[in-house]
Amino acid sequence: MNSNPEKYELATPLIFGTAIGSFGTLLGPMGAIAGFAVGVGLGFWFDKKAEGAIKSKDTTPLKGPEKKTICH
């Protein structure tokens, strides 16, 4: 079975949702719910953005003296 546990991790969206939702409690229950939803969306966006940065770093071709090293 080939699975990536980090791909399905929900820690960052839940943290963002809880943090923004707690600030939304100042506006009442609906503010807390809306803040949680916005925070979860931002958490997913943040994870996707970070994942894209890691992939792009691995796919860049080497230029200059880095290309000649043995231990890369």
NORGIRA-V466462 format. One record per residue. N is the residue number from 0. PSI is psi in degrees with one decimal (999 if undefined). OMEGA is omega in whole degrees, 0 to 359 (none if undefined). D_FIRST is the distance of its C-alpha to the first C-alpha in whole Angstrom. Layout:
<<N	PSI	OMEGA	D_FIRST> <N	PSI	OMEGA	D_FIRST>>
This chain:
<<0	125.3	181	0> <1	104.4	180	4> <2	150.5	179	6> <3	105.1	184	10> <4	-26.3	180	12> <5	-25.1	181	15> <6	-32.3	184	15> <7	13.6	182	15> <8	135.2	183	18> <9	15.5	184	21> <10	-49.7	183	23> <11	-46.6	178	25> <12	-37.8	179	26> <13	-37.7	178	27> <14	-47.3	179	29> <15	-43.1	181	31> <16	-42.3	179	31> <17	-42.2	181	33> <18	-48.7	182	35> <19	-34.5	177	37> <20	-34.1	178	37> <21	-33.9	175	39> <22	-29.2	179	41> <23	-14.8	178	41> <24	-19.0	177	43> <25	-23.5	180	46> <26	4.7	179	46> <27	-174.9	183	46> <28	-39.7	180	43> <29	-33.8	176	42> <30	-37.6	179	42> <31	-42.1	180	39> <32	-45.0	179	37> <33	-39.4	178	38> <34	-38.9	178	37> <35	-43.6	180	34> <36	-43.0	178	33> <37	-41.4	179	34> <38	-40.0	178	32> <39	-42.2	178	29> <40	-43.4	178	29> <41	-35.3	178	31> <42	-43.6	177	28> <43	-41.1	179	25> <44	-43.0	180	27> <45	-43.8	178	28> <46	-43.0	181	24> <47	-39.8	179	24> <48	-43.0	180	27> <49	-38.7	179	25> <50	-39.3	178	22> <51	-35.6	179	24> <52	-37.3	179	27> <53	-43.7	180	24> <54	-41.7	182	23> <55	-29.9	178	26> <56	-38.8	181	27> <57	-22.7	186	24> <58	-2.4	181	26> <59	136.4	178	29> <60	149.4	180	31> <61	141.1	180	33> <62	147.0	175	37> <63	-145.7	186	40> <64	-19.8	180	39> <65	-27.0	182	36> <66	-25.6	186	35> <67	-6.2	182	37> <68	149.4	179	35> <69	-43.8	184	33> <70	83.8	179	31> <71	999	none	29>>
